[in-house]
Amino acid sequence: MFEQLTQLVQQYGGDAVVNNSAVPNEHNEAVVAEAGNSIFTGLKKIASEGGAEQLAGLFNGSTPIDNSNPVVQQITQQLTGSLGEKFGLSTADSSGVASSIIPQVLNSLVNKAKDPNDSSFQISDIISAIAGNSGQAAGIMDTISKYAMQFGLDQNADGKVDVADVIVITKTKGGIAGFIGKLLGR
């Protein structure tokens, strides 16, 4: 997942990094790599600190992915500090790069994870990558499942979203991609 995330950062890094006179050209690649690393480690940190609600809100679209989003703010703060420390950028320049690139990359990541026609990012792979094999992944998925209840995915009215509901939705709403799309609010 880290490689795909780095590709997203490279895709959105043009204006924020490459075309930014505050970032010396010799640091462009390293700054892009640092942004990808900050996003990945930031998401892992949020997961490890019990941020299941924040991550579920990010991935199901219940919170906007902009600079007012707590996940975006935390990762932006982390990247801002790293860019200043590692590359000598001023706080204003570091903040400008971070606040430009982080929301764009996270928006793209979430949209790709939601898109049943795009297999480059799967929500389960993202959660596993950031939460590891611990109970955190299950907690995040449980939180997403809780939101699924709110979105009417309990197709058999048994009070939980499980395989039986997936079967009903996949038969009637376009397969597993339809289920995932419905789960993520599409």
C-alpha positions as CSV (number, residue, x, y, z in Angstrom):
1,M,0.0,0.0,0.0
2,F,2.9,2.4,0.8
3,E,4.0,2.3,-2.9
4,Q,0.5,3.2,-4.2
5,L,0.3,6.0,-1.6
6,T,3.7,7.3,-2.7
7,Q,2.4,7.3,-6.3
8,L,-0.6,9.4,-5.2
9,V,1.7,11.9,-3.4
10,Q,3.8,12.1,-6.6
11,Q,0.6,12.7,-8.6
12,Y,-0.5,15.6,-6.4
13,G,3.0,16.9,-5.5
14,G,3.4,19.0,-8.6
15,D,2.1,22.3,-7.3
16,A,2.7,21.8,-3.7
17,V,6.3,20.6,-4.1
18,V,7.8,20.6,-7.6
19,N,6.4,24.0,-8.7
20,N,7.0,25.6,-5.3
21,S,9.9,27.9,-5.1
22,A,10.2,27.5,-1.4
23,V,11.2,23.8,-1.9
24,P,14.7,23.6,-3.4
25,N,14.6,21.3,-6.5
26,E,17.2,19.0,-5.1
27,H,14.8,18.2,-2.3
28,N,11.7,17.6,-4.4
29,E,11.8,13.8,-4.4
30,A,12.7,13.6,-0.7
31,V,9.9,16.0,0.2
32,V,7.4,13.9,-1.8
33,A,8.7,10.7,0.0
34,E,8.4,12.5,3.4
35,A,4.8,13.4,2.6
36,G,3.9,9.8,1.8
37,N,5.7,8.6,4.9
38,S,3.9,11.2,7.0
39,I,0.5,10.1,5.7
40,F,1.2,6.5,6.3
41,T,2.7,6.9,9.7
42,G,0.0,9.5,10.6
43,L,-2.8,7.1,9.8
44,K,-1.0,4.3,11.8
45,K,-0.6,6.6,14.8
46,I,-4.3,7.6,14.7
47,A,-5.2,3.9,14.6
48,S,-2.9,3.0,17.4
49,E,-4.3,5.8,19.6
50,G,-7.8,4.5,19.3
51,G,-8.9,6.9,16.5
52,A,-11.3,4.3,14.9
53,E,-14.1,6.9,14.8
54,Q,-11.9,9.4,13.1
55,L,-10.7,6.9,10.5
56,A,-14.2,5.5,9.9
57,G,-15.4,9.1,9.4
58,L,-12.7,9.7,6.9
59,F,-13.3,6.5,4.9
60,N,-17.1,6.6,4.9
61,G,-17.4,10.2,3.9
62,S,-19.1,11.4,7.1
63,T,-16.5,14.1,7.6
64,P,-15.1,16.4,4.8
65,I,-11.5,15.7,3.9
66,D,-10.2,19.3,4.1
67,N,-8.0,21.2,6.5
68,S,-10.8,21.2,9.2
69,N,-10.8,17.4,9.4
70,P,-9.0,16.2,12.6
71,V,-7.1,13.4,10.6
72,V,-6.0,15.9,8.0
73,Q,-4.9,18.4,10.8
74,Q,-2.9,15.8,12.6
75,I,-1.1,14.5,9.6
76,T,-0.5,18.1,8.3
77,Q,1.0,19.1,11.6
78,Q,3.3,16.0,11.5
79,L,4.4,16.7,8.0
80,T,4.9,20.5,8.7
81,G,7.3,19.6,11.5
82,S,9.2,17.0,9.4
83,L,9.7,19.4,6.5
84,G,11.1,22.1,8.7
85,E,13.4,19.7,10.6
86,K,14.7,17.6,7.7
87,F,14.8,20.2,4.9
88,G,15.1,23.5,6.7
89,L,11.8,24.9,5.3
90,S,10.2,27.8,7.2
91,T,7.1,27.0,9.3
92,A,5.0,28.9,6.8
93,D,6.5,27.1,3.8
94,S,6.3,23.7,5.4
95,S,2.7,24.4,6.5
96,G,1.8,25.5,2.9
97,V,3.2,22.3,1.4
98,A,1.5,20.1,4.0
99,S,-1.9,21.8,3.9
100,S,-1.9,21.6,0.1
101,I,-0.9,18.0,-0.4
102,I,-2.4,16.1,2.5
103,P,-6.1,16.8,1.8
104,Q,-5.6,16.1,-1.9
105,V,-3.9,12.8,-1.3
106,L,-6.4,11.6,1.4
107,N,-9.3,12.6,-0.8
108,S,-7.9,10.6,-3.7
109,L,-7.1,7.6,-1.4
110,V,-10.6,7.5,0.0
111,N,-12.2,8.0,-3.4
112,K,-10.1,5.2,-4.9
113,A,-11.0,2.9,-1.9
114,K,-14.7,3.7,-2.5
115,D,-14.7,3.1,-6.2
116,P,-15.7,-0.4,-7.0
117,N,-14.1,0.0,-10.5
118,D,-10.7,0.9,-9.0
119,S,-8.8,-2.0,-7.4
120,S,-5.7,0.0,-6.6
121,F,-6.8,0.6,-3.0
122,Q,-9.1,-1.7,-1.0
123,I,-10.5,-0.4,2.3
124,S,-9.7,-3.7,4.0
125,D,-6.1,-3.5,2.8
126,I,-5.8,0.1,3.9
127,I,-7.1,-0.7,7.4
128,S,-4.8,-3.8,7.7
129,A,-1.8,-1.7,6.6
130,I,-2.4,1.0,9.1
131,A,-3.7,-1.1,12.0
132,G,-1.6,-4.2,11.5
133,N,-2.8,-7.6,12.7
134,S,-4.0,-6.2,16.0
135,G,-7.4,-5.7,17.4
136,Q,-7.2,-2.2,16.1
137,A,-8.1,-3.3,12.5
138,A,-11.1,-5.2,13.9
139,G,-12.1,-2.1,15.9
140,I,-11.9,0.2,12.9
141,M,-13.9,-2.3,10.8
142,D,-16.4,-2.6,13.7
143,T,-16.8,1.2,13.6
144,I,-17.3,1.2,9.9
145,S,-19.8,-1.5,10.4
146,K,-21.6,0.6,12.9
147,Y,-21.9,3.3,10.3
148,A,-23.1,0.7,7.9
149,M,-26.0,0.1,10.2
150,Q,-26.8,3.8,10.0
151,F,-26.8,3.6,6.2
152,G,-29.3,0.7,6.1
153,L,-27.0,-2.1,5.2
154,D,-28.7,-4.5,7.7
155,Q,-30.7,-6.1,4.9
156,N,-32.1,-9.0,7.0
157,A,-33.0,-6.8,10.1
158,D,-31.0,-9.0,12.5
159,G,-29.3,-6.1,14.2
160,K,-25.9,-6.6,12.7
161,V,-24.1,-6.2,9.4
162,D,-22.6,-9.6,8.4
163,V,-22.1,-12.1,5.6
164,A,-25.9,-12.6,5.3
165,D,-26.3,-8.9,4.5
166,V,-23.4,-9.0,2.1
167,I,-25.1,-11.9,0.2
168,V,-28.4,-10.0,0.0
169,I,-26.7,-6.8,-1.3
170,T,-24.4,-8.6,-3.6
171,K,-27.3,-10.4,-5.3
172,T,-29.4,-7.3,-5.6
173,K,-27.0,-4.3,-5.8
174,G,-24.2,-5.3,-8.2
175,G,-22.0,-7.8,-6.4
176,I,-19.4,-7.2,-3.8
177,A,-18.5,-3.9,-5.4
178,G,-22.1,-2.8,-4.9
179,F,-21.9,-3.8,-1.2
180,I,-18.6,-1.9,-0.7
181,G,-20.0,1.1,-2.5
182,K,-23.1,1.0,-0.3
183,L,-21.0,0.6,2.8
184,L,-18.9,3.6,1.9
185,G,-21.9,5.8,1.0
186,R,-21.8,5.5,-2.8
